[in-house]
């Protein structure tokens, strides 16, 4: 049978960010795929090295709107590792509450999009309506619905008011019935089962070989969660369970995220009830020379930050490894052998975030000139003019 090439991207109506996949198919079956990313030239790491330590917290918060707690959490941990300090207990509880609120927000957003990709728009509307309740909670706690601006090196910027706790708890409790309804819809619908069970299977061995992280790994039976394996915040001081399934298909990735939302509700409730009195900030004034790392369990998996200090008020080096960097290679393993209509939902099942993954800057071949955004636009326009001129000859 003849092979056909099907390009998806770099701009595609079903993908929220630019990426390029070249499918090689025989009939309806995918036999090979070429993954190409690198369309987000933002140079975040280089930009961070030009900011003060406090300013970097706000820069990494904008790496991704849905991960706007994950990156500041890992970054502040890395700098605190250099300082050999921990944030005060009350700050640790507040950090954990904000992180789990973001997990609920992220998983609900993903669940709604997954329903939309499958043509199940009832789930899409239920999930996104529920997500609004969580965004309301985050607004009460931080003043913002996204980019919460809560983190700083040595603690948090904003305390939780005692009078806000009952309102927050009431809103968190109110989402549980709808979460149960969503879980029932997923568990009972035969069409959804047909579209997700046995689709995009990542075996436990492959998940380990590819170093998959987060729900992508846990859906394949790999019991790995930074919150359990290397506790931070107050995850070792509250009761919650790691959600692990065995089949590794799209359906199990849905189940893992659904289960984690119930666990996030438990964690937030426990943190609010156990919230101690005290300071929320260590009041750091300078950072000594040294190296530090911070890693946390973002909604998509392990988020890792490395910071090196030379004793000035700016990091000498800042390196970020987002979970999608580890999970995206598994797409090649799971999509080959599948059908064309299953390609997009198989990709969506890892919940990819390309703006989190790509940190590149663009230099000339000798590494001497660092191109700005304006330079890239100019070069693109010149190349377009060159192609048009050649076509007209």
C-alpha positions, 0 to 999 in steps of 0.5 A: 500500500502506498504511503501518504504524508499528512502534515498537522500544523504548525498552525492547526485549528485544534491545537492551541499552540504552534507545533508541527507533526508530519504523519506517514500513513498507509491508508488510515494507519499511522506508520511513522511520525516526525515531531517538530517543535521550536516555534515559540522563540521567547528566550525566557531563561536568558531573560531571567538572567537579566532580572533581579531574583524577585523579578524572575518570579514574575517572569517565570509565572508568565511562562504559561498561564495554566502553569503560573504556580508551577514555575514560581514554586520550583524557582523559589525552591531552587533559590531557597536551596542556595540559601539553605532555608525553608519558607515559614510553615504558614507560607508552605500551607498557602503555597500548597493551597495555591498549587492544588487550586491550579491543579484543579484549574488545569485538569478541568481545562484539560478535561473540557478540551478532551471532551471537545476533541472527542465531540462530547461537548456536554463534558466540555461545558460542564468542566469549563463551568466548574473551572469558573468556580475554581478561578473564583476561589483563586481570585479570592485567595490571590486577587487574580484568576490567573498569574496569581503573583503569590510566590516570592523567595522565602515565602508568599506575597499575600496572606489568606484572610481568616474571614475568606476561609469559609467562602473558599471552603464552601466553593471547593465543597460545591464542585464535588457533586459536579466532579462526581457527575463528570466521573459518572459520564466518563465511566458510563458512556459507551461512545467515550469508551470506544474512542479512548479505551485501547487508544494511544497505549503507553506501556509501563516499560515504555513510560519508564524508558521514555522517563515519562512524568505526571499523569502520563506515567501514572496512567501506565502504572508508574507510581511516581509523584514528586509530592509523595516521592520527594515531599515539599510544601506540606504534602507530607503533613496532609492525607491524600492518595496518589492516583495510579492506573495500569492500562496506559491508554487515553481512558486511563489518563482521563481517570488519573486526572479525574481522581487527582481532582478529588485528591486536590479537594482533600488537600485544600480542605486539610490545608485550610483546616490546619493553617497555622498562625505565623509569618509568611515571609523570611525577608531575604535581602541577598542571595550568596554564590551557589547552585540550587534546584527546585522540583515540584509536581505540576499538573502535567508532571515534574517541573524542574528549575536550576539556578546558579548564583554569583552573589549578585542580585541576578541569577548567573544561570537559570535552567527550566525543564518542563514536564512536556519536554519529557512526555512529548517523545512518548507521542511517537511511541503511542501514535504509530500503529493507530488510526488517523482520527485517534492522533489528536486525542492521543497527543492531547492525552499527555496535555502538552504545553509547548510554551512551557517546553521551549526556552530557546534563544536564536543566535547566528552560526558563530554564536556572536549575535543574539537575535531579538523578536524584531530581528526574527520578524525582519528575517521572516519578512525578508525570506517571504519576499525572497520566495515571492520573487523566485516564484515570479521569475 
